[in-house]
Amino acid sequence: MTIQNTFEILKNHFGERWSTSQTDLENHGHSESYFPTHAPDAVVYPLTTADVVYIVNVCHQSKIPIIGYGVGTCLLYTSPSPRDR
């Protein structure tokens, strides 16, 4: 499964809780630290544990990394995207 196929599956499943808007990507690509923004390719807003399981399973099939995001207050920059390393 390609990344585009995976994104289409997630977009269809999550509807408005799936985002590729520039604002969401920028907001989820940085924290309160001084490190530069590394925007993700997409953002999904899960509401339940079942939502998270669905995301993990779909992304696992395509080997797409998932980076959890809390409230963006991390000062240690502990979870950069693997492509940024």
Secondary structure by P-SEA (a helix, b strand, c coil): ccaaaaaaaaaaaccccccccaaaaaaaaccccccccccccbbbbbccaaaaaaaaaaaaaacbbbbbbcccccccccccccccc
